Every structure is written in structure tokens, then in C-alpha cells.
Amino acid sequence: MKQQSLKDNLLFHRKSKGYTQDELSERTSVGVRTIQRIEKGEVQPHLQTVKLLAVGLDIEVEDLLVLDNPKEETIQRKWMLLLHASPFFGLIIPFANVLFPLFTWISKAEDNKIYDRHGRAVINFHSSLILYLIISLLLFFPFPGNNFFLTAAVFLFGIIVSIKNIFTALGSGTCYYPLSIPFLKPKKA
């Protein structure tokens, strides 16, 4: 029996085999937390993770994941890379760190909720960074000479967090941008 989504398929097959999430984790070497997040629909796992789950459940990958296009995962990774890496154009073009992800998000948000969630996170973070940089530069007037360190710290923080999120978005499909002001709020379900 094939369901519409991976989370439904995983839950159906796990329960039909009588496995708990812990038992499935032991059979597959996939973490319990990952299995929980997949079943809640919070994460889109890599194909390798789906393969491990299929082997652990003694079923075919196609029983868990129905792909209309086998290159879908590759395409999704490319869009995620574009969303999370395009802010680096801001190092060359002013405000491109917000504008490039904004245009990408506008064109892809309706296609996939993952693009929507990640796009909002990237835009919120880089909009917040611009605001923090402006504030740090304005602090030059009351504290001349000392604002250099704060401006450099904000700039470095933005680069480090952006690089880290490129790897986590491509690796696990998640992202975390601390100190973001939620200019673009998540859609209400």
C-alpha cells in the first residue's frame, strides 16, 4: 500500500512490521530523533537514509518514497545551495545578500514548503545582519574608533553562520540562523 508522502509511508510500514521507533533505529543505524522527525514531516531525509530505512523494514525504497523524477533530490539540493549560498553575492554587490535569496524564494516558495521555510530563514537572517551592521556603523558617532570591532564581529558572525548553514542544509536539510528578526513570519497552517 503506497501513501502520498514519505512520513505516511514510513509510519505505515513501521507499524505494520510491529516495530517501535527505537527498534527501527537499532535495525537501521538511523537515529531515533531522525525517525521521529521524518514521521512528523519536519525533515526531508537524504536518499541514503531512506535506503537504510527500507532495508531495516525489509521493503523496497519505492515503498517508502515515490519519486516522479529520480533526480528530484539533486534538484532540491541545488536550490538549497542557491538559497543558502547566494547571500555571498552581498560581499560584491550591496544588498545582494538579501535580494538574491529574496528573488529565489519568491520564485520557489510555492513549489515546496522546504524552499519556503529555508528562504524565509535566509532572508530574515541577512535582513537582520544589515540592520545590525547599520547600527554598528551608527555607533561610530558616540564611540569613534571602537565601532570597528563590533562591525567586524557582526560581519564575521554573518559569514560563519552562513557557511555553517550551507553545509547543514545540504547535509541534513535543516538550517538555524541565530539572532534573526522574523521579518517574514512562517505561513500559518
C-alpha positions as CSV (number, residue, x, y, z in Angstrom):
1,M,0.0,0.0,0.0
2,K,1.5,3.3,-1.1
3,Q,0.7,6.5,0.7
4,Q,1.2,10.1,-0.6
5,S,4.2,11.0,1.5
6,L,7.4,9.6,3.0
7,K,6.2,10.3,6.5
8,D,2.9,8.4,5.9
9,N,4.7,5.5,4.2
10,L,7.3,5.2,7.0
11,L,4.7,5.2,9.7
12,F,2.5,2.7,7.9
13,H,5.3,0.2,7.2
14,R,6.9,0.6,10.7
15,K,3.7,-0.1,12.4
16,S,2.7,-2.9,10.0
17,K,6.0,-4.6,10.9
18,G,5.3,-4.0,14.6
19,Y,8.5,-2.0,15.2
20,T,8.8,0.9,17.7
21,Q,10.9,3.8,16.6
22,D,13.7,2.6,18.9
23,E,13.6,-0.9,17.3
24,L,13.7,0.6,13.8
25,S,16.6,2.8,14.8
26,E,18.6,-0.3,16.1
27,R,17.9,-2.2,12.8
28,T,18.9,0.7,10.6
29,S,21.5,2.8,12.4
30,V,19.3,5.8,11.7
31,G,18.8,7.8,14.9
32,V,15.5,7.7,16.8
33,R,15.3,11.5,16.6
34,T,15.7,11.4,12.8
35,I,13.0,8.8,12.5
36,Q,10.7,10.9,14.7
37,R,11.4,14.0,12.6
38,I,10.7,12.1,9.4
39,E,7.4,10.7,10.7
40,K,6.4,14.2,11.8
41,G,7.3,15.6,8.4
42,E,9.8,18.0,9.8
43,V,12.7,16.9,7.7
44,Q,13.3,15.6,4.1
45,P,16.0,12.9,4.5
46,H,18.7,12.0,2.1
47,L,18.1,9.1,-0.2
48,Q,20.8,7.1,1.7
49,T,18.7,7.5,4.9
50,V,15.6,6.3,3.0
51,K,17.6,3.3,1.7
52,L,18.7,2.4,5.3
53,L,15.1,2.6,6.5
54,A,13.9,0.4,3.6
55,V,16.5,-2.2,4.3
56,G,15.6,-2.2,8.1
57,L,11.9,-2.6,7.2
58,D,12.7,-5.3,4.6
59,I,10.9,-3.4,1.9
60,E,11.8,-1.6,-1.4
61,V,12.8,2.1,-1.4
62,E,9.9,2.7,-3.7
63,D,7.5,1.5,-1.0
64,L,8.7,4.5,1.2
65,L,9.5,7.1,-1.4
66,V,7.7,7.5,-4.7
67,L,9.6,9.8,-7.0
68,D,8.2,11.1,-10.2
69,N,11.6,12.3,-11.1
70,P,14.6,10.3,-9.8
71,K,16.8,13.4,-10.0
72,E,14.4,15.3,-7.6
73,E,16.8,15.1,-4.7
74,T,19.7,16.5,-6.8
75,I,17.5,19.4,-8.0
76,Q,16.4,20.1,-4.4
77,R,20.0,20.2,-3.2
78,K,20.9,22.7,-6.0
79,W,18.0,25.0,-5.0
80,M,19.0,24.7,-1.3
81,L,22.6,25.6,-2.2
82,L,21.4,28.6,-4.2
83,L,19.2,29.8,-1.4
84,H,21.9,29.5,1.3
85,A,25.0,30.5,-0.8
86,S,23.6,33.3,-2.8
87,P,23.9,35.8,0.1
88,F,27.7,35.8,-0.5
89,F,27.0,37.9,-3.6
90,G,26.4,40.6,-0.9
91,L,30.2,40.7,-0.5
92,I,30.4,42.1,-4.0
93,I,27.1,43.8,-4.7
94,P,25.4,45.9,-1.9
95,F,22.2,44.3,-0.5
96,A,22.6,41.3,-2.8
97,N,22.8,39.2,0.4
98,V,19.0,39.8,0.8
99,L,17.9,40.4,-2.8
100,F,19.3,37.2,-4.4
101,P,17.7,34.9,-1.8
102,L,14.5,37.0,-1.9
103,F,14.1,36.5,-5.7
104,T,14.9,32.8,-5.4
105,W,12.4,32.4,-2.5
106,I,9.7,34.3,-4.4
107,S,10.1,32.0,-7.4
108,K,10.4,28.7,-5.5
109,A,8.3,29.2,-2.3
110,E,5.1,27.8,-3.8
111,D,6.9,24.8,-5.3
112,N,8.0,23.2,-2.0
113,K,7.4,24.1,1.7
114,I,11.1,23.3,2.4
115,Y,12.2,26.1,0.0
116,D,9.6,28.4,1.7
117,R,10.9,27.7,5.2
118,H,14.6,27.9,4.3
119,G,14.1,31.0,2.1
120,R,12.3,32.8,5.0
121,A,15.2,31.9,7.4
122,V,17.9,33.1,5.0
123,I,16.1,36.4,4.2
124,N,15.3,37.1,7.9
125,F,18.9,36.4,8.9
126,H,20.5,38.6,6.2
127,S,18.0,41.4,6.7
128,S,18.8,41.3,10.4
129,L,22.5,41.4,9.6
130,I,22.1,44.5,7.5
131,L,20.2,46.1,10.4
132,Y,23.0,45.1,12.9
133,L,25.7,46.4,10.6
134,I,23.9,49.8,10.2
135,I,23.5,50.0,14.0
136,S,27.2,49.2,14.5
137,L,28.2,51.8,11.9
138,L,26.0,54.4,13.6
139,L,27.8,53.7,16.9
140,F,30.8,55.4,15.3
141,F,29.4,58.8,16.4
142,P,29.1,58.2,20.1
143,F,32.1,55.8,20.2
144,P,34.6,56.9,17.4
145,G,37.2,54.3,16.7
146,N,35.7,51.5,18.8
147,N,32.9,50.5,16.5
148,F,35.4,48.8,14.1
149,F,35.4,45.7,16.4
150,L,31.7,45.5,16.6
151,T,31.2,45.9,12.8
152,A,33.9,43.3,12.2
153,A,32.3,40.9,14.7
154,V,28.9,41.3,13.0
155,F,30.4,40.7,9.6
156,L,32.4,37.7,10.7
157,F,29.3,36.2,12.5
158,G,27.3,36.5,9.3
159,I,29.9,34.7,7.2
160,I,30.4,31.9,9.8
161,V,26.7,31.3,10.3
162,S,26.1,31.3,6.5
163,I,28.8,28.8,5.8
164,K,27.6,26.5,8.6
165,N,24.1,26.6,7.2
166,I,25.1,25.8,3.7
167,F,26.6,22.5,5.0
168,T,23.7,21.7,7.3
169,A,21.1,22.5,4.7
170,L,22.8,20.2,2.2
171,G,23.6,17.6,4.7
172,S,20.5,17.2,6.9
173,G,18.0,19.6,5.2
174,T,17.9,21.8,8.3
175,C,19.1,25.3,9.0
176,Y,19.5,27.5,12.1
177,Y,20.1,31.2,11.8
178,P,20.5,32.7,15.3
179,L,19.7,36.3,16.2
180,S,17.3,36.6,13.2
181,I,14.5,39.1,13.4
182,P,11.4,37.4,11.9
183,F,10.6,40.0,9.2
184,L,9.0,37.2,7.2
185,K,6.8,35.1,9.5
186,P,6.1,31.5,8.7
187,K,2.9,30.7,7.0
188,K,0.1,29.6,9.3
189,A,-1.1,26.1,8.6
